[in-house]
Amino acid sequence: MSAPRPPLRVVVAGTAFGRIYLDAVRSDPRGFALTGILAKGGDHSRTLAERAGVPLYTDHGQLPDDTDAVCVVVRSGATGGPGSDIARAVLRRGMHVLQEHPVHAGELADNLKAARDGDAAYAVGTLYPDLAPVRAFLAAAAVLRSRGPLRFVDAACNSQVAYPLLDVLGRAVGALRPWAFRAQPAPGPGLTALTDGTQPFSALHAVVGGVPLTLRVQNQVHPDDPDNHSHLLHRISLGTDAGVLTLADTHGPVLWNPRLHAPRDTTGRLVLAGPGTERLAAPSTAQLHPAADSYHQVFSHLWPQAVGAALHRLRDAATEPALRPAAGQWALSVSRCWADLTAQLGMPALIAPAEPPVVPLADLRNAAAASPTSSTGPSAEEQTP
């Protein structure tokens, strides 16, 4: 029986989204030991380091040589930051790196070369494929692929999380190649004149892994608040001859809708009950995995657990170099696929909406519970004048 591996000594670079990485490292003391924080040295970062009882470094050159791994949660060149510069510098020193997405393919290739030069493991963290609801979706998708061909994918996302969407889609259909994206024409003036707002989604016809894809992307961003104001993160439906598997939201639930199919009698009429209609006894919609209880749970559990899964893969690649080439090639493919998508989308539109309202869940539940079981037509309020 092999001796247990010592915890990986980890430094987290960045303290904005890096807080999720800090939680992931500290929640698994057998696998990882937080040994420092790398940041600019502001009050927030200094406080985090003091609370964690670790040094605060303000330059990657200050990192001790016995650092095993660095989580680079600093913007890469793709979003105007020095993340890849930090990654390459520490990789050449033999430190393994988990870098937060997105990373341009050119940067990524340079980072992989630096990893080879330093005999280190390198990975891009896309977070969302490791979320528990997404893992459940992917597991169910693998079963469907084993039973027959995939007929279509229908997906929607915000442009801020398009990069990990492609990672999820490639895993769901079993491959990224071949891929292609074609943006569809924007609504003409005749349609836009009928609404008091702009169309938030851009539509594309596409192919991923050889499977037809219809994709809608909210290509909008608030320049002063880019992490908010998404209508949704990810929504994916995977169609097969047996039915449709749906990830209703990034954080669940996962739903299965078996295809409605009834036999016909000798007169050509559909048979709706009795012998031969056993498949109609299945639920029209079944929940395969629940949704997260709250966004508090997402931030405190789901996201740190997902980062932890990525860190464990990095740890495996650190001790088993044979795992590194395939992971690097997949990461390059995701980045190149994302570049092709963004080239079709173009620059995001700038928006500045107000803080969204809060609608109490009880109000919606009460309205749904009070809805009539039958209807004779639209109410006066619903009728068009």
C-alpha positions as CSV (number, residue, x, y, z in Angstrom):
1,M,0.0,0.0,0.0
2,S,1.5,3.3,-1.1
3,A,2.2,6.0,1.5
4,P,-0.2,9.0,1.5
5,R,1.0,12.0,-0.5
6,P,1.8,15.1,1.6
7,P,-0.5,18.1,1.1
8,L,0.4,20.3,-1.9
9,R,1.8,23.6,-0.7
10,V,-0.4,26.2,-2.5
11,V,-0.2,30.0,-3.0
12,V,-3.4,31.7,-4.2
13,A,-2.7,34.7,-6.5
14,G,-5.6,37.2,-6.5
15,T,-8.2,37.9,-3.8
16,A,-11.3,38.8,-5.7
17,F,-12.6,35.5,-7.2
18,G,-9.5,34.1,-5.5
19,R,-11.6,33.9,-2.3
20,I,-13.3,30.9,-3.7
21,Y,-9.9,29.3,-4.3
22,L,-8.9,30.1,-0.8
23,D,-12.0,28.4,0.6
24,A,-11.3,25.3,-1.7
25,V,-7.7,25.0,-0.4
26,R,-8.5,25.4,3.2
27,S,-11.5,23.0,3.1
28,D,-9.2,20.1,2.1
29,P,-6.2,20.0,4.6
30,R,-5.3,16.5,3.6
31,G,-4.8,17.4,0.0
32,F,-3.6,21.0,0.2
33,A,-1.9,23.5,2.5
34,L,-2.3,27.2,2.0
35,T,1.2,28.7,2.3
36,G,0.6,32.2,1.1
37,I,-1.4,34.8,-0.8
38,L,0.0,36.8,-3.8
39,A,-1.7,40.2,-4.3
40,K,-1.1,43.9,-4.8
41,G,-0.9,44.4,-1.0
42,G,-4.2,46.3,-0.4
43,D,-6.1,46.2,2.9
44,H,-8.4,43.5,1.8
45,S,-5.6,41.1,0.8
46,R,-3.6,41.9,3.9
47,T,-6.7,41.1,6.1
48,L,-7.3,37.8,4.3
49,A,-3.6,36.8,4.8
50,E,-3.7,37.7,8.5
51,R,-6.9,35.7,9.0
52,A,-5.4,32.7,7.2
53,G,-2.2,33.0,9.1
54,V,0.0,33.0,5.9
55,P,2.4,35.5,4.3
56,L,1.2,38.1,1.9
57,Y,3.5,38.4,-1.2
58,T,3.3,41.3,-3.5
59,D,5.6,39.9,-6.3
60,H,5.8,36.4,-7.7
61,G,9.6,36.6,-7.3
62,Q,9.0,36.5,-3.5
63,L,7.4,33.1,-3.6
64,P,9.5,30.5,-1.7
65,D,11.1,27.8,-3.8
66,D,9.3,25.1,-1.9
67,T,5.9,26.3,-3.2
68,D,4.3,23.3,-5.0
69,A,1.4,25.1,-6.8
70,V,0.0,28.5,-7.6
71,C,-3.6,29.3,-8.3
72,V,-3.5,32.2,-10.7
73,V,-6.8,33.9,-10.2
74,V,-5.7,37.1,-11.8
75,R,-7.0,38.3,-15.2
76,S,-5.1,37.0,-18.2
77,G,-4.1,38.9,-21.3
78,A,-7.5,38.0,-22.7
79,T,-9.1,40.4,-20.2
80,G,-6.3,42.9,-19.9
81,G,-4.4,41.4,-16.9
82,P,-1.0,39.9,-16.0
83,G,-2.3,36.5,-15.1
84,S,-0.4,34.6,-17.8
85,D,2.8,36.5,-17.1
86,I,2.6,35.3,-13.5
87,A,1.8,31.8,-14.6
88,R,4.7,31.5,-17.0
89,A,7.2,32.9,-14.4
90,V,6.3,30.4,-11.7
91,L,5.9,27.5,-14.1
92,R,9.5,28.0,-15.2
93,R,10.5,27.7,-11.6
94,G,8.8,24.3,-11.5
95,M,5.6,25.3,-9.7
96,H,2.4,23.8,-10.9
97,V,-0.3,26.2,-12.0
98,L,-4.1,26.3,-12.1
99,Q,-5.1,29.4,-14.0
100,E,-8.6,30.9,-14.0
101,H,-10.2,31.2,-17.5
102,P,-10.4,32.8,-20.0
103,V,-6.9,32.4,-21.6
104,H,-6.2,33.1,-25.3
105,A,-4.9,30.2,-27.2
106,G,-1.6,32.0,-27.9
107,E,-1.1,32.7,-24.2
108,L,-2.1,29.2,-23.4
109,A,0.4,27.7,-25.8
110,D,3.2,29.8,-24.2
111,N,2.1,28.8,-20.8
112,L,2.2,25.1,-21.8
113,K,5.8,25.6,-23.1
114,A,6.8,27.2,-19.8
115,A,5.3,24.3,-18.0
116,R,7.4,21.9,-20.1
117,D,10.5,24.0,-19.5
118,G,9.9,23.8,-15.7
119,D,8.6,20.2,-15.7
120,A,5.4,21.5,-14.1
121,A,1.7,20.7,-14.5
122,Y,-0.5,23.5,-16.0
123,A,-4.3,23.6,-16.3
124,V,-7.0,26.2,-17.1
125,G,-9.8,26.2,-14.5
126,T,-13.2,26.7,-16.1
127,L,-15.0,25.9,-12.8
128,Y,-18.5,25.1,-14.2
129,P,-17.8,21.6,-15.6
130,D,-16.9,20.5,-12.0
131,L,-20.1,21.8,-10.4
132,A,-22.2,19.0,-9.0
133,P,-25.3,19.7,-11.1
134,V,-23.1,19.9,-14.3
135,R,-21.3,16.7,-13.4
136,A,-24.7,15.0,-13.1
137,F,-25.7,16.4,-16.4
138,L,-22.5,15.2,-18.1
139,A,-22.9,11.7,-16.5
140,A,-26.4,11.4,-17.9
141,A,-25.3,12.7,-21.3
142,A,-22.6,9.9,-21.4
143,V,-25.4,7.3,-20.9
144,L,-27.4,8.8,-23.7
145,R,-24.5,8.9,-26.1
146,S,-24.0,5.2,-25.4
147,R,-27.6,4.4,-26.3
148,G,-27.8,6.3,-29.6
149,P,-26.8,9.4,-31.5
150,L,-27.2,13.0,-30.3
151,R,-29.6,14.8,-32.6
152,F,-29.2,18.4,-31.4
153,V,-28.0,20.8,-28.7
154,D,-29.8,23.9,-27.7
155,A,-27.9,26.3,-25.4
156,A,-27.9,29.8,-24.0
157,C,-25.4,31.7,-21.9
158,N,-24.0,35.1,-21.0
159,S,-20.9,36.1,-23.0
160,Q,-18.9,36.3,-19.7
161,V,-19.3,32.6,-19.3
162,A,-19.2,31.4,-22.9
163,Y,-15.7,30.0,-22.5
164,P,-16.7,27.4,-19.9
165,L,-20.0,26.7,-21.8
166,L,-17.9,25.4,-24.7
167,D,-15.9,23.2,-22.2
168,V,-19.2,21.8,-20.9
169,L,-20.7,21.3,-24.5
170,G,-17.6,19.5,-25.7
171,R,-17.8,17.1,-22.7
172,A,-21.5,16.6,-23.1
173,V,-21.3,15.6,-26.8
174,G,-18.0,13.7,-26.4
175,A,-15.8,16.0,-28.5
176,L,-15.2,19.6,-29.5
177,R,-14.1,18.9,-33.1
178,P,-15.5,19.6,-35.6
179,W,-16.9,23.0,-34.6
180,A,-18.2,26.0,-36.5
181,F,-20.2,29.1,-35.6
182,R,-22.4,31.3,-37.8
183,A,-24.0,34.4,-36.4
184,Q,-27.6,35.0,-37.5
185,P,-28.9,38.4,-38.7
186,A,-30.0,40.8,-36.0
187,P,-33.7,41.6,-35.7
188,G,-34.7,44.2,-38.4
189,P,-36.4,47.6,-37.6
190,G,-39.8,46.1,-38.1
191,L,-39.3,43.9,-35.0
192,T,-37.4,46.3,-32.9
193,A,-40.1,48.9,-33.4
194,L,-42.5,46.6,-31.5
195,T,-40.6,46.6,-28.3
196,D,-39.3,49.2,-25.9
197,G,-36.0,47.4,-25.3
198,T,-33.2,45.9,-27.4
199,Q,-32.9,42.2,-28.1
200,P,-30.5,41.0,-25.4
201,F,-29.6,37.7,-27.1
202,S,-27.5,37.1,-30.3
203,A,-28.4,33.9,-32.1
204,L,-26.0,31.6,-33.8
205,H,-26.3,28.4,-35.7
206,A,-23.3,26.1,-34.9
207,V,-21.8,22.7,-34.7
208,V,-19.8,21.3,-31.8
209,G,-18.4,17.8,-31.9
210,G,-20.3,17.2,-35.1
211,V,-23.7,17.8,-33.4
212,P,-26.0,20.6,-34.6
213,L,-26.2,23.4,-32.0
214,T,-28.5,26.4,-31.7
215,L,-26.9,29.0,-29.4
216,R,-28.2,32.2,-27.9
217,V,-25.7,34.5,-26.2
218,Q,-26.4,37.6,-24.1
219,N,-23.6,39.6,-25.6
220,Q,-23.9,42.5,-23.1
221,V,-21.8,43.7,-20.3
222,H,-22.0,46.5,-17.6
223,P,-18.5,48.0,-17.9
224,D,-18.5,49.0,-14.2
225,D,-20.2,45.9,-12.9
226,P,-19.3,43.0,-15.3
227,D,-20.0,40.2,-12.9
228,N,-23.7,41.1,-12.6
229,H,-26.7,41.7,-14.9
230,S,-26.7,38.3,-16.7
231,H,-30.2,37.1,-17.5
232,L,-28.8,33.6,-17.1
233,L,-25.4,31.8,-16.8
234,H,-25.9,28.5,-18.7
235,R,-28.9,26.6,-20.0
236,I,-28.4,23.5,-22.1
237,S,-30.8,21.0,-23.7
238,L,-29.4,17.8,-25.3
239,G,-31.7,16.1,-27.7
240,T,-31.7,12.3,-28.6
241,D,-34.2,10.0,-30.1
242,A,-35.2,8.9,-26.6
243,G,-35.8,12.3,-25.2
244,V,-34.3,15.6,-24.1
245,L,-31.8,16.1,-21.2
246,T,-31.8,19.6,-19.8
247,L,-29.5,21.5,-17.5
248,A,-32.1,24.1,-16.6
249,D,-29.5,26.4,-15.0
250,T,-25.8,26.2,-14.2
251,H,-26.6,25.2,-10.6
252,G,-29.4,22.8,-11.5
253,P,-31.8,21.2,-11.7
254,V,-31.1,18.5,-14.3
255,L,-34.3,17.3,-16.0
256,W,-35.1,14.4,-18.3
257,N,-38.1,14.5,-20.7
258,P,-38.7,11.2,-22.4
259,R,-40.0,11.6,-25.9
260,L,-43.8,11.5,-26.2
261,H,-44.5,8.5,-28.5
262,A,-47.7,6.5,-28.6
263,P,-48.5,3.5,-30.8
264,R,-51.4,3.5,-33.4
265,D,-54.2,1.0,-33.7
266,T,-55.3,-0.6,-36.9
267,T,-57.4,2.5,-37.7
268,G,-54.4,4.8,-37.4
269,R,-55.6,6.4,-34.1
270,L,-53.1,6.9,-31.3
271,V,-53.5,4.4,-28.5
272,L,-53.4,6.4,-25.3
273,A,-53.8,3.7,-22.6
274,G,-53.8,-0.1,-22.2
275,P,-51.4,-2.8,-23.4
276,G,-48.5,-1.5,-25.5
277,T,-48.5,2.0,-23.9
278,E,-46.2,1.1,-21.0
279,R,-43.8,3.9,-22.0
280,L,-46.5,6.4,-21.4
281,A,-46.5,5.6,-17.7
282,A,-43.1,7.3,-17.3
283,P,-43.0,10.8,-15.8
284,S,-43.3,13.4,-18.5
285,T,-40.5,15.3,-16.7
286,A,-38.1,13.7,-14.1
287,Q,-35.6,15.5,-12.0
288,L,-32.2,13.8,-12.1
289,H,-30.4,16.3,-9.9
290,P,-31.8,19.1,-7.7
291,A,-31.0,22.7,-7.9
292,A,-28.8,24.5,-5.4
293,D,-30.7,25.6,-2.3
294,S,-29.5,29.2,-2.6
295,Y,-26.7,31.4,-4.0
296,H,-25.2,31.3,-0.5
297,Q,-24.8,27.6,-1.0
298,V,-23.3,28.1,-4.4
299,F,-20.6,30.5,-3.1
300,S,-19.9,28.6,0.1
301,H,-20.0,25.0,-1.2
302,L,-20.6,24.3,-4.9
303,W,-17.9,26.6,-6.2
304,P,-15.2,25.7,-3.7
305,Q,-15.9,22.0,-4.3
306,A,-15.6,22.6,-8.0
307,V,-12.2,24.3,-7.6
308,G,-11.2,21.5,-5.3
309,A,-11.9,19.0,-8.0
310,A,-9.7,20.9,-10.5
311,L,-6.9,21.2,-7.8
312,H,-7.0,17.4,-7.4
313,R,-6.6,16.9,-11.1
314,L,-3.6,19.3,-11.0
315,R,-2.2,17.3,-8.1
316,D,-2.6,14.1,-10.2
317,A,-0.9,15.7,-13.2
318,A,1.9,16.9,-10.9
319,T,2.8,13.3,-9.9
320,E,1.8,11.7,-13.3
321,P,3.3,13.7,-16.2
322,A,1.7,11.4,-18.7
323,L,-1.6,13.1,-17.9
324,R,-0.4,16.5,-19.0
325,P,-0.4,16.4,-22.8
326,A,-4.1,15.4,-23.2
327,A,-5.2,18.0,-20.7
328,G,-3.2,20.7,-22.5
329,Q,-4.6,19.8,-25.9
330,W,-8.1,19.9,-24.6
331,A,-7.5,23.3,-23.0
332,L,-6.1,24.6,-26.3
333,S,-9.1,23.3,-28.2
334,V,-11.5,25.0,-25.8
335,S,-9.7,28.3,-26.1
336,R,-9.6,28.1,-30.0
337,C,-13.2,27.2,-30.1
338,W,-14.0,30.2,-27.9
339,A,-11.9,32.5,-30.2
340,D,-14.0,31.4,-33.2
341,L,-17.3,32.0,-31.2
342,T,-16.3,35.5,-30.1
343,A,-15.2,36.4,-33.6
344,Q,-18.7,35.7,-34.7
345,L,-20.3,37.5,-31.8
346,G,-18.2,40.7,-32.0
347,M,-17.7,43.1,-29.1
348,P,-20.4,43.0,-26.3
349,A,-22.9,45.8,-26.1
350,L,-22.4,48.1,-23.1
351,I,-25.4,48.3,-20.8
352,A,-26.0,50.1,-17.5
353,P,-29.2,48.6,-15.9
354,A,-30.3,49.3,-12.4
355,E,-30.0,46.8,-9.6
356,P,-32.6,44.0,-10.4
357,P,-35.8,43.9,-8.3
358,V,-36.4,41.1,-5.8
359,V,-39.6,39.1,-6.4
360,P,-40.5,37.1,-3.3
361,L,-40.7,33.4,-4.1
362,A,-43.9,33.2,-2.0
363,D,-45.7,35.6,-4.4
364,L,-44.9,33.4,-7.4
365,R,-45.9,30.2,-5.5
366,N,-49.1,31.7,-4.3
367,A,-50.0,32.9,-7.8
368,A,-49.2,29.4,-9.3
369,A,-51.2,27.7,-6.6
370,A,-54.2,29.9,-7.2
371,S,-54.2,29.5,-11.0
372,P,-57.4,28.1,-12.4
373,T,-57.6,24.4,-13.4
374,S,-59.4,25.4,-16.6
375,S,-59.7,28.6,-18.7
376,T,-62.3,30.0,-21.0
377,G,-59.9,32.4,-22.6
378,P,-57.7,35.4,-21.7
379,S,-58.6,37.8,-19.0
380,A,-59.6,41.4,-19.9
381,E,-56.1,42.5,-18.9
382,E,-54.5,39.9,-21.2
383,Q,-56.7,40.8,-24.2
384,T,-55.2,43.1,-26.8
385,P,-57.1,46.3,-27.2
